[in-house]
């Protein structure tokens, strides 16, 4: 793991920078005061409710990195992942099933249109 020499408030500023957001907008959007992240205030601790606001709004932020400043490498992350069983449907199979149903219904519509034309000619 790579230790980055920053404090938590500097890492919060980095989140805004990485997302291309102005600090004013970023902190206003979170309901936090930008003044707590500059000057001498930058070296003070960050409250847990502020961390909660950040990770709730920006769910892609690595909480481990935000708190500790340590970045995990993809190799380490992949080896620590556990594949949990899921109840989510297999979307690829569902897509193919829907496509198959669509084709059958389309054939029925074509047949009914043809029959309708035939009946209209008989009248």
PALUMGU-837004 format. One record per atom (N, C-alpha, C, O): x, y, z; residue number from 1; atom name; chain. Coordinates in Angstrom, 3 decimals. Layout:
PALUMGU-837004
       east      north         up     k    a   c
          X          Y          Z   NUM   CA   A
...
This chain:
PALUMGU-837004
       east      north         up     k    a   c
      0.837     -1.173      0.000     1    N   A
      0.000      0.000      0.000     1   CA   A
      0.885      1.240      0.000     1    C   A
      1.965      1.274      0.589     1    O   A
      0.381      2.241     -0.680     2    N   A
      1.135      3.470     -0.864     2   CA   A
      0.570      4.546      0.061     2    C   A
     -0.591      4.932     -0.077     2    O   A
      1.370      5.027      0.988     3    N   A
      0.935      6.050      1.939     3   CA   A
      1.122      7.421      1.300     3    C   A
      2.223      7.789      0.890     3    O   A
      0.036      8.160      1.225     4    N   A
      0.086      9.499      0.661     4   CA   A
      0.187     10.475      1.818     4    C   A
     -0.584     10.387      2.773     4    O   A
      1.131     11.407      1.743     5    N   A
      1.399     12.342      2.839     5   CA   A
      0.433     13.527      2.796     5    C   A
      0.847     14.654      2.523     5    O   A
     -0.829     13.283      3.059     6    N   A
     -1.811     14.351      3.129     6   CA   A
     -2.706     14.098      4.330     6    C   A
     -2.778     12.982      4.843     6    O   A
     -3.389     15.152      4.773     7    N   A
     -4.372     14.935      5.819     7   CA   A
     -5.734     14.742      5.169     7    C   A
     -5.884     14.929      3.962     7    O   A
     -6.707     14.377      5.955     8    N   A
     -8.014     14.032      5.398     8   CA   A
     -8.667     15.202      4.671     8    C   A
     -9.325     15.004      3.651     8    O   A
     -8.494     16.406      5.179     9    N   A
     -9.106     17.557      4.519     9   CA   A
     -8.458     17.831      3.159     9    C   A
     -9.134     18.276      2.231     9    O   A
     -7.164     17.570      3.036    10    N   A
     -6.509     17.706      1.734    10   CA   A
     -7.037     16.656      0.760    10    C   A
     -7.158     16.920     -0.436    10    O   A
     -7.350     15.470      1.271    11    N   A
     -7.904     14.428      0.412    11   CA   A
     -9.322     14.797     -0.028    11    C   A
     -9.720     14.483     -1.150    11    O   A
    -10.078     15.452      0.833    12    N   A
    -11.416     15.917      0.454    12   CA   A
    -11.293     16.951     -0.667    12    C   A
    -12.059     16.918     -1.630    12    O   A
    -10.338     17.861     -0.543    13    N   A
    -10.097     18.832     -1.605    13   CA   A
     -9.707     18.132     -2.907    13    C   A
    -10.078     18.573     -3.995    13    O   A
     -8.964     17.047     -2.784    14    N   A
     -8.550     16.282     -3.960    14   CA   A
     -9.757     15.666     -4.670    14    C   A
     -9.772     15.562     -5.896    14    O   A
    -10.761     15.260     -3.903    15    N   A
    -11.978     14.703     -4.502    15   CA   A
    -12.622     15.750     -5.411    15    C   A
    -12.973     15.456     -6.554    15    O   A
    -12.773     16.968     -4.900    16    N   A
    -13.370     18.041     -5.699    16   CA   A
    -12.547     18.293     -6.960    16    C   A
    -13.092     18.447     -8.053    16    O   A
    -11.236     18.331     -6.790    17    N   A
    -10.337     18.580     -7.925    17   CA   A
    -10.459     17.468     -8.967    17    C   A
    -10.556     17.743    -10.162    17    O   A
    -10.454     16.209     -8.513    18    N   A
    -10.555     15.076     -9.431    18   CA   A
    -11.874     15.067    -10.196    18    C   A
    -11.937     14.599    -11.333    18    O   A
    -12.921     15.583     -9.569    19    N   A
    -14.235     15.607    -10.217    19   CA   A
    -14.441     16.857    -11.059    19    C   A
    -15.476     17.017    -11.705    19    O   A
    -13.441     17.749    -11.046    20    N   A
    -13.518     18.961    -11.852    20   CA   A
    -14.514     19.977    -11.306    20    C   A
    -15.060     20.784    -12.059    20    O   A
    -14.749     19.938    -10.004    21    N   A
    -15.705     20.850     -9.373    21   CA   A
    -14.968     21.965     -8.644    21    C   A
    -13.900     21.748     -8.072    21    O   A
    -15.546     23.155     -8.670    22    N   A
    -14.955     24.236     -7.876    22   CA   A
    -15.160     23.886     -6.409    22    C   A
    -16.128     23.216     -6.048    22    O   A
    -14.247     24.343     -5.573    23    N   A
    -14.365     24.055     -4.146    23   CA   A
    -15.655     24.642     -3.587    23    C   A
    -16.323     24.022     -2.759    23    O   A
    -15.999     25.841     -4.047    24    N   A
    -17.207     26.493     -3.543    24   CA   A
    -18.441     25.644     -3.843    24    C   A
    -19.271     25.416     -2.963    24    O   A
    -18.559     25.177     -5.090    25    N   A
    -19.710     24.348     -5.465    25   CA   A
    -19.694     23.027     -4.698    25    C   A
    -20.716     22.605     -4.156    25    O   A
    -18.543     22.388     -4.657    26    N   A
    -18.403     21.078     -4.004    26   CA   A
    -18.875     21.143     -2.548    26    C   A
    -19.681     20.318     -2.118    26    O   A
    -18.380     22.111     -1.802    27    N   A
    -18.735     22.204     -0.388    27   CA   A
    -20.170     22.672     -0.184    27    C   A
    -20.846     22.215      0.738    27    O   A
    -20.638     23.573     -1.031    28    N   A
    -22.025     24.014     -0.950    28   CA   A
    -22.970     22.845     -1.214    28    C   A
    -23.987     22.693     -0.538    28    O   A
    -22.626     22.026     -2.199    29    N   A
    -23.433     20.858     -2.560    29   CA   A
    -23.512     19.859     -1.402    29    C   A
    -24.518     19.169     -1.238    29    O   A
    -22.456     19.789     -0.611    30    N   A
    -22.418     18.877      0.533    30   CA   A
    -22.998     19.501      1.803    30    C   A
    -23.233     18.807      2.791    30    O   A
    -23.221     20.794      1.769    31    N   A
    -23.698     21.479      2.960    31   CA   A
    -22.587     21.710      3.971    31    C   A
    -22.832     21.797      5.174    31    O   A
    -21.360     21.807      3.467    32    N   A
    -20.196     22.051      4.313    32   CA   A
    -19.628     23.424      3.996    32    C   A
    -19.914     23.993      2.942    32    O   A
    -18.830     23.952      4.903    33    N   A
    -18.224     25.259      4.710    33   CA   A
    -16.801     25.104      4.177    33    C   A
    -15.967     24.431      4.783    33    O   A
    -16.540     25.738      3.033    34    N   A
    -15.211     25.674      2.429    34   CA   A
    -14.164     26.277      3.356    34    C   A
    -13.005     25.864      3.320    34    O   A
    -14.547     27.241      4.181    35    N   A
    -13.583     27.900      5.071    35   CA   A
    -12.949     26.908      6.055    35    C   A
    -11.854     27.163      6.555    35    O   A
    -13.610     25.794      6.339    36    N   A
    -13.042     24.770      7.226    36   CA   A
    -11.964     23.930      6.543    36    C   A
    -11.340     23.081      7.179    36    O   A
    -11.748     24.166      5.251    37    N   A
    -10.796     23.363      4.492    37   CA   A
     -9.634     24.187      3.950    37    C   A
     -8.895     23.724      3.082    37    O   A
     -9.473     25.397      4.455    38    N   A
     -8.345     26.225      4.016    38   CA   A
     -7.714     26.911      5.224    38    C   A
     -8.311     26.976      6.299    38    O   A
     -6.512     27.415      5.034    39    N   A
     -5.787     28.074      6.116    39   CA   A
     -5.468     27.116      7.254    39    C   A
     -5.200     25.937      7.023    39    O   A
     -5.496     27.617      8.467    40    N   A
     -5.184     26.797      9.651    40   CA   A
     -6.229     25.708      9.870    40    C   A
     -5.926     24.642     10.406    40    O   A
     -7.465     25.987      9.448    41    N   A
     -8.540     25.007      9.614    41   CA   A
     -8.274     23.728      8.808    41    C   A
     -8.795     22.661      9.134    41    O   A
     -7.470     23.846      7.772    42    N   A
     -7.155     22.701      6.907    42   CA   A
     -6.448     21.587      7.686    42    C   A
     -6.526     20.417      7.311    42    O   A
     -5.760     21.955      8.770    43    N   A
     -5.002     20.969      9.545    43   CA   A
     -5.775     20.406     10.733    43    C   A
     -5.216     19.661     11.538    43    O   A
     -7.056     20.755     10.848    44    N   A
     -7.860     20.208     11.938    44   CA   A
     -8.573     18.947     11.463    44    C   A
     -8.593     18.641     10.271    44    O   A
     -9.151     18.228     12.404    45    N   A
     -9.805     16.961     12.063    45   CA   A
    -11.127     17.199     11.331    45    C   A
    -11.669     18.304     11.325    45    O   A
    -11.612     16.153     10.730    46    N   A
    -12.874     16.197     10.000    46   CA   A
    -13.897     15.363     10.756    46    C   A
    -13.616     14.227     11.137    46    O   A
    -15.065     15.915     10.972    47    N   A
    -16.091     15.211     11.729    47   CA   A
    -16.682     14.063     10.915    47    C   A
    -16.713     14.101      9.685    47    O   A
    -17.147     13.050     11.628    48    N   A
    -17.682     11.866     10.963    48   CA   A
    -18.926     12.173     10.137    48    C   A
    -19.148     11.525      9.114    48    O   A
    -19.745     13.141     10.549    49    N   A
    -20.928     13.464      9.744    49   CA   A
    -20.528     14.091      8.412    49    C   A
    -21.248     13.958      7.422    49    O   A
    -19.385     14.773      8.383    50    N   A
    -18.888     15.323      7.120    50   CA   A
    -18.424     14.204      6.200    50    C   A
    -18.658     14.248      4.993    50    O   A
    -17.770     13.210      6.768    51    N   A
    -17.345     12.041      5.976    51   CA   A
    -18.572     11.337      5.419    51    C   A
    -18.591     10.928      4.258    51    O   A
    -19.597     11.198      6.253    52    N   A
    -20.840     10.556      5.821    52   CA   A
    -21.453     11.305      4.646    52    C   A
    -21.894     10.681      3.681    52    O   A
    -21.487     12.627      4.711    53    N   A
    -22.044     13.430      3.614    53   CA   A
    -21.258     13.212      2.322    53    C   A
    -21.834     13.096      1.241    53    O   A
    -19.953     13.158      2.454    54    N   A
    -19.100     13.012      1.273    54   CA   A
    -19.321     11.658      0.609    54    C   A
    -19.562     11.590     -0.596    54    O   A
    -19.242     10.581      1.389    55    N   A
    -19.354      9.255      0.768    55   CA   A
    -20.790      8.913      0.381    55    C   A
    -21.010      8.032     -0.450    55    O   A
    -21.766      9.597      0.971    56    N   A
    -23.155      9.383      0.558    56   CA   A
    -23.422     10.048     -0.788    56    C   A
    -24.149      9.511     -1.624    56    O   A
    -22.837     11.204     -0.986    57    N   A
    -23.040     11.951     -2.232    57   CA   A
    -22.135     11.434     -3.354    57    C   A
    -22.559     11.346     -4.507    57    O   A
    -20.908     11.098     -3.019    58    N   A
    -19.922     10.641     -4.001    58   CA   A
    -19.556      9.197     -3.668    58    C   A
    -18.535      8.922     -3.038    58    O   A
    -20.411      8.294     -4.107    59    N   A
    -20.292      6.880     -3.728    59   CA   A
    -19.073      6.182     -4.330    59    C   A
    -18.704      5.097     -3.879    59    O   A
    -18.449      6.777     -5.330    60    N   A
    -17.282      6.157     -5.942    60   CA   A
    -15.986      6.454     -5.186    60    C   A
    -14.930      5.933     -5.545    60    O   A
    -16.055      7.278     -4.153    61    N   A
    -14.857      7.619     -3.374    61   CA   A
    -14.450      6.425     -2.516    61    C   A
    -15.283      5.819     -1.842    61    O   A
    -13.179      6.100     -2.547    62    N   A
    -12.627      5.001     -1.748    62   CA   A
    -12.544      5.449     -0.293    62    C   A
    -11.700      6.270      0.066    62    O   A
    -13.421      4.908      0.534    63    N   A
    -13.488      5.301      1.939    63   CA   A
    -12.174      5.008      2.659    63    C   A
    -11.737      5.805      3.489    63    O   A
    -11.550      3.893      2.357    64    N   A
    -10.270      3.552      2.984    64   CA   A
     -9.228      4.633      2.687    64    C   A
     -8.505      5.071      3.582    64    O   A
     -9.160      5.055      1.429    65    N   A
     -8.214      6.113      1.042    65   CA   A
     -8.568      7.419      1.726    65    C   A
     -7.684      8.117      2.223    65    O   A
     -9.862      7.763      1.758    66    N   A
    -10.278      9.020      2.357    66   CA   A
     -9.850      9.104      3.818    66    C   A
     -9.363     10.144      4.262    66    O   A
    -10.024      8.033      4.558    67    N   A
     -9.718      8.050      5.983    67   CA   A
     -8.224      7.898      6.266    67    C   A
     -7.676      8.620      7.098    67    O   A
     -7.564      6.966      5.583    68    N   A
     -6.171      6.657      5.920    68   CA   A
     -5.146      7.301      4.992    68    C   A
     -3.992      7.487      5.378    68    O   A
     -5.552      7.639      3.789    69    N   A
     -4.605      8.158      2.814    69   CA   A
     -3.873      7.054      2.076    69    C   A
     -2.970      7.327      1.286    69    O   A
     -4.252      5.814      2.326    70    N   A
     -3.607      4.674      1.662    70   CA   A
     -4.421      4.249      0.460    70    C   A
     -5.623      4.002      0.550    70    O   A
     -3.732      4.170     -0.674    71    N   A
     -4.375      3.664     -1.877    71   CA   A
     -4.067      2.188     -1.998    71    C   A
     -2.927      1.757     -1.819    71    O   A
     -5.082      1.430     -2.301    72    N   A
     -4.881     -0.005     -2.529    72   CA   A
     -4.669     -0.213     -4.023    72    C   A
     -5.286      0.461     -4.848    72    O   A
     -3.819     -1.122     -4.351    73    N   A
     -3.594     -1.440     -5.745    73   CA   A
     -4.634     -2.447     -6.197    73    C   A
     -5.128     -3.245     -5.401    73    O   A
     -4.962     -2.405     -7.473    74    N   A
     -6.018     -3.253     -8.018    74   CA   A
     -5.765     -4.730     -7.739    74    C   A
     -6.714     -5.482     -7.514    74    O   A
     -4.498     -5.161     -7.751    75    N   A
     -4.178     -6.571     -7.511    75   CA   A
     -4.610     -6.966     -6.103    75    C   A
     -5.197     -8.030     -5.908    75    O   A
     -4.323     -6.114     -5.122    76    N   A
     -4.702     -6.413     -3.741    76   CA   A
     -6.214     -6.407     -3.577    76    C   A
     -6.768     -7.247     -2.868    76    O   A
     -6.877     -5.468     -4.224    77    N   A
     -8.326     -5.383     -4.117    77   CA   A
     -8.981     -6.602     -4.716    77    C   A
     -9.926     -7.146     -4.144    77    O   A
     -8.488     -7.040     -5.869    78    N   A
     -9.094     -8.194     -6.532    78   CA   A
     -8.938     -9.449     -5.691    78    C   A
     -9.846    -10.279     -5.655    78    O   A
     -7.808     -9.603     -5.014    79    N   A
     -7.598    -10.814     -4.227    79   CA   A
     -8.426    -10.819     -2.962    79    C   A
     -8.659    -11.880     -2.383    79    O   A
     -8.881     -9.646     -2.515    80    N   A
     -9.678     -9.556     -1.296    80   CA   A
    -11.173     -9.591     -1.557    80    C   A
    -11.957     -9.621     -0.609    80    O   A
    -11.584     -9.589     -2.799    81    N   A
    -13.007     -9.560     -3.100    81   CA   A
    -13.624    -10.932     -2.891    81    C   A
    -13.009    -11.963     -3.166    81    O   A
    -14.840    -10.918     -2.404    82    N   A
    -15.603    -12.146     -2.222    82   CA   A
    -16.804    -12.048     -3.144    82    C   A
    -17.525    -11.051     -3.135    82    O   A
    -17.012    -13.072     -3.930    83    N   A
    -18.168    -13.079     -4.804    83   CA   A
    -19.353    -13.632     -4.034    83    C   A
    -19.416    -14.822     -3.726    83    O   A
    -20.282    -12.752     -3.731    84    N   A
    -21.470    -13.158     -3.005    84   CA   A
    -22.536    -13.593     -3.996    84    C   A
    -22.654    -13.022     -5.080    84    O   A
    -23.311    -14.602     -3.626    85    N   A
    -24.410    -14.980     -4.502    85   CA   A
    -25.410    -13.835     -4.602    85    C   A
    -25.616    -13.090     -3.644    85    O   A
    -26.010    -13.709     -5.743    86    N   A
    -26.942    -12.609     -5.948    86   CA   A
    -28.275    -13.141     -6.453    86    C   A
    -28.333    -14.165     -7.133    86    O   A
    -29.314    -12.450     -6.120    87    N   A
    -30.643    -12.819     -6.596    87   CA   A
    -31.029    -12.032     -7.835    87    C   A
    -32.158    -12.140     -8.314    87    O   A
    -30.106    -11.247     -8.353    88    N   A
    -30.384    -10.458     -9.540    88   CA   A
    -30.499    -11.385    -10.741    88    C   A
    -29.760    -12.363    -10.850    88    O   A
    -31.428    -11.076    -11.642    89    N   A
    -31.601    -11.932    -12.818    89   CA   A
    -30.405    -11.806    -13.754    89    C   A
    -29.686    -10.807    -13.749    89    O   A
    -30.219    -12.826    -14.540    90    N   A
    -29.176    -12.812    -15.555    90   CA   A
    -29.696    -11.971    -16.716    90    C   A
    -30.507    -12.436    -17.516    90    O   A
    -29.220    -10.727    -16.800    91    N   A
    -29.769     -9.789    -17.765    91   CA   A
    -29.511    -10.191    -19.210    91    C   A
    -30.318     -9.893    -20.090    91    O   A
    -28.419    -10.849    -19.454    92    N   A
    -28.131    -11.282    -20.822    92   CA   A
    -29.155    -12.330    -21.256    92    C   A
    -29.691    -12.253    -22.361    92    O   A
    -29.424    -13.293    -20.403    93    N   A
    -30.406    -14.328    -20.717    93   CA   A
    -31.796    -13.713    -20.844    93    C   A
    -32.570    -14.089    -21.724    93    O   A
    -32.106    -12.770    -19.964    94    N   A
    -33.404    -12.096    -20.011    94   CA   A
    -33.547    -11.316    -21.315    94    C   A
    -34.620    -11.306    -21.918    94    O   A
    -32.482    -10.671    -21.745    95    N   A
    -32.506     -9.927    -23.008    95   CA   A
    -32.794    -10.867    -24.175    95    C   A
    -33.623    -10.559    -25.031    95    O   A
    -32.119    -12.002    -24.210    96    N   A
    -32.330    -12.963    -25.300    96   CA   A
    -33.749    -13.518    -25.272    96    C   A
    -34.358    -13.737    -26.319    96    O   A
    -34.268    -13.740    -24.079    97    N   A
    -35.640    -14.231    -23.953    97   CA   A
    -36.627    -13.185    -24.470    97    C   A
    -37.571    -13.526    -25.183    97    O   A
    -36.421    -11.937    -24.124    98    N   A
    -37.298    -10.864    -24.600    98   CA   A
    -37.211    -10.713    -26.117    98    C   A
    -38.223    -10.491    -26.782    98    O   A
    -36.017    -10.833    -26.655    99    N   A
    -35.833    -10.741    -28.103    99   CA   A
    -36.566    -11.870    -28.809    99    C   A
    -37.214    -11.659    -29.833    99    O   A
    -36.460    -13.056    -28.260   100    N   A
    -37.143    -14.222    -28.824   100   CA   A
    -38.661    -14.023    -28.781   100    C   A
    -39.354    -14.313    -29.756   100    O   A
    -39.175    -13.529    -27.650   101    N   A
    -40.611    -13.267    -27.536   101   CA   A
    -41.052    -12.201    -28.532   101    C   A
    -42.120    -12.311    -29.134   101    O   A
    -40.237    -11.177    -28.704   102    N   A
    -40.546    -10.124    -29.654   102   CA   A
    -40.654    -10.692    -31.070   102    C   A
    -41.580    -10.355    -31.807   102    O   A
    -39.723    -11.538    -31.441   103    N   A
    -39.731    -12.122    -32.785   103   CA   A
    -40.996    -12.950    -33.003   103    C   A
    -41.609    -12.873    -34.068   103    O   A
    -41.390    -13.741    -32.003   104    N   A
    -42.616    -14.547    -32.113   104   CA   A
    -43.836    -13.648    -32.267   104    C   A
    -44.688    -13.891    -33.122   104    O   A
    -43.920    -12.604    -31.436   105    N   A
    -45.054    -11.692    -31.522   105   CA   A
    -45.072    -10.949    -32.845   105    C   A
    -46.140    -10.713    -33.409   105    O   A
    -43.922    -10.585    -33.336   106    N   A
    -43.827     -9.902    -34.621   106   CA   A
    -44.340    -10.799    -35.741   106    C   A
    -45.033    -10.329    -36.643   106    O   A
    -44.007    -12.079    -35.690   107    N   A
    -44.497    -13.026    -36.697   107   CA   A
    -46.023    -13.148    -36.625   107    C   A
    -46.691    -13.229    -37.656   107    O   A
    -46.567    -13.161    -35.408   108    N   A
    -48.017    -13.226    -35.239   108   CA   A
    -48.679    -11.982    -35.814   108    C   A
    -49.714    -12.085    -36.473   108    O   A
    -48.105    -10.818    -35.579   109    N   A
    -48.653     -9.571    -36.109   109   CA   A
    -48.646     -9.601    -37.632   109    C   A
    -49.628     -9.208    -38.261   109    O   A
    -47.565    -10.056    -38.223   110    N   A
    -47.472    -10.143    -39.687   110   CA   A
    -48.543    -11.077    -40.219   110    C   A
    -49.207    -10.760    -41.206   110    O   A
    -48.721    -12.233    -39.573   111    N   A
    -49.734    -13.199    -40.005   111   CA   A
    -51.138    -12.610    -39.876   111    C   A
    -51.962    -12.782    -40.774   111    O   A
    -51.420    -11.918    -38.771   112    N   A
    -52.742    -11.318    -38.580   112   CA   A
    -53.009    -10.208    -39.583   112    C   A
    -54.135    -10.071    -40.061   112    O   A
    -52.008     -9.421    -39.909   113    N   A
    -52.174     -8.365    -40.914   113   CA   A
    -52.490     -8.981    -42.279   113    C   A
    -53.353     -8.501    -43.013   113    O   A
    -51.776    -10.040    -42.590   114    N   A
    -52.006    -10.716    -43.859   114   CA   A
    -53.430    -11.278    -43.911   114    C   A
    -54.114    -11.136    -44.924   114    O   A
    -53.869    -11.904    -42.845   115    N   A
    -55.224    -12.448    -42.769   115   CA   A
    -56.255    -11.332    -42.869   115    C   A
    -57.285    -11.493    -43.522   115    O   A
    -55.982    -10.205    -42.225   116    N   A
    -56.887     -9.062    -42.266   116   CA   A
    -57.020     -8.527    -43.689   116    C   A
    -58.125     -8.219    -44.138   116    O   A
    -55.907     -8.416    -44.394   117    N   A
    -55.946     -7.954    -45.782   117   CA   A
    -56.764     -8.914    -46.636   117    C   A
    -57.554     -8.490    -47.480   117    O   A
    -56.571    -10.197    -46.411   118    N   A
    -57.297    -11.229    -47.165   118   CA   A
    -58.795    -11.112    -46.922   118    C   A
    -59.591    -11.209    -47.856   118    O   A
    -59.181    -10.901    -45.656   119    N   A
    -60.602    -10.775    -45.320   119   CA   A
    -61.206     -9.503    -45.885   119    C   A
    -62.363     -9.500    -46.303   119    O   A
    -60.439     -8.425    -45.903   120    N   A
    -60.920     -7.170    -46.464   120   CA   A
    -61.152     -7.278    -47.971   120    C   A
    -62.058     -6.638    -48.505   120    O   A
    -60.344     -8.080    -48.656   121    N   A
    -60.505     -8.259    -50.107   121   CA   A
    -61.758     -9.066    -50.415   121    C   A
    -62.401     -8.854    -51.443   121    O   A
    -62.105     -9.996    -49.523   122    N   A
    -63.288    -10.841    -49.735   122   CA   A
    -64.587    -10.045    -49.600   122    C   A
    -65.598    -10.413    -50.198   122    O   A
    -64.573     -8.972    -48.830   123    N   A
    -65.790     -8.178    -48.638   123   CA   A
    -66.055     -7.415    -49.853   123    C   A
    -67.036     -6.673    -49.915   123    O   A
